[in-house]
Amino acid sequence: MAGATRSLGCRRLLGTHLKNLLHTKHCVLFDCDGVIWNGDKAVAGAPEVVSLLKKRGKSVFFVTNNCTRSRDSYLSKFSRLGFCDVVQSDVVSSAYCSAIYLRDMAKVQGKVYVIGSDGVYTELYEAGVPVVGREPDVPGATIYDCPLDSDVKAVLVGYDDKLNFLKLAKACCYLRDPNCLFLATDGDPWHPRPRGRVSPGSGSLAAALETAAERKATVIGKPSRFMFQCIVSRFGVDPARTLMVGDRLETDVLFGRSCGVDTVLALTGVSTLQQALGYRDSTDPQGAACVPDYVVDTVADFLPALDEER
Ligand SMILES: [Mg+2]
């Protein structure tokens, strides 16, 4: 039975099939990196796809694990890359959702020690969540003599290309308190970089801290459902009428499936068709949760189906 279900995955979305599917969906969730842009270059046709979906009355959200930018900074990037009709509430980042979680779910009573970059700090400031972690240490400071803040009640770890041993050590000290919350913006293991290079993602940093603290972080980003809950609670979208488009099977597709949303793998990013078929043909039940319903070469494949309605 399970095999029969899996064999339905990875269907190529083309022509009338694609048009009919889009007709049944009121909301489209896009991952960003590897789907609508790669680094600082828009995927050809992606701005037109977003614009046409909106013109057709669809809700469009950008659900990204990339926590390095605030939503305002994302808006600048959208505009620069030719996405003209994106507004702040369309952007649902792991940095923003971490701030919402800390303020509205955890209702943290105290400060949050942050390992992260601008996006995380800005979103926490804007949500009114008190933060520490950005103050420069005095030269030569060590874990033996650096100050610790007794008001810290949570540790949040995200992508931080200035991570150093002292930051990790301070976070470990805070996490010795079992009542101190431990959150990670996302669990992404690594990110593709130009010329075939890669860099460690937030998940790698969180893993270092999890090992040292002997605790597991609560992960906010995909594949956790929290980011979808943020959208549902604010905009009341219906999972059955929603489509998730991503490039990473273990985050985007798993996220969509666990939220009860149909999923599309775009082959412009990290995961390959071979990997998707490997999950589909595997007997591993965990792998089955990473099988996309549909596959497109690029989001530009949506254009003919949307163009015809002009
Ligand atoms: Mg991606």
Residues whose N, C-alpha, C, O or C-beta is under 5 A from the ligand:
A	BS01	MG	D31 C32 D33 G34 D247 G269
